[in-house]
Amino acid sequence: MSTDALLEELARYRRDPGIRAALFVSGDGFLIAGSADASIDTEAVAAQIAGVLLCGRRLAAELDQEASRYLTFELDDLNILVAPFDQDMLLVLIGRPETLELTYTVRGGS
């Protein structure tokens, strides 16, 4: 995908004002493309994602799993979703909780 096509894809997420940032990040934590509010340093966020992914990989290995698929973070005023986009890229969304809702369900029998 060209840079313009990537930015167009990110713009779809950013149409909602509650999404403060939408990024494409490499597995090594390098920013590929990003669109964010001025208060968010996209390069710094991308670099931090690399450390989070490494932690997720170690945890998956500890639990005899191949890898983590999605990572979510619920902060005080923001939620973060890290998801695979394609073979070489991750999608990172940062949004207000009322916009980017993280839902957890525990299922099980009686």
C-alpha angles and dihedrals in degrees: 000000000000121000090251091053091049092050090049089053091050091047089063090063093043093056087088108074090216090068102084096182140009118188141175109214132181120236087254093058100258119142110242097175134341146180118192147148112275091252093063119082101214095192091053093047091050091051092050091050089063091061092046091051091050090052090049091051092051091049092048090051091049089055093046092250125136098231145320115270103193131015123196132186127195110202128176097271104004139051123208128203123191113190137163112261100177138333094293105025141064126206114224118192122186116189148150113275093246089057104034103040119189111204126192124192126185110206125190148121128274 
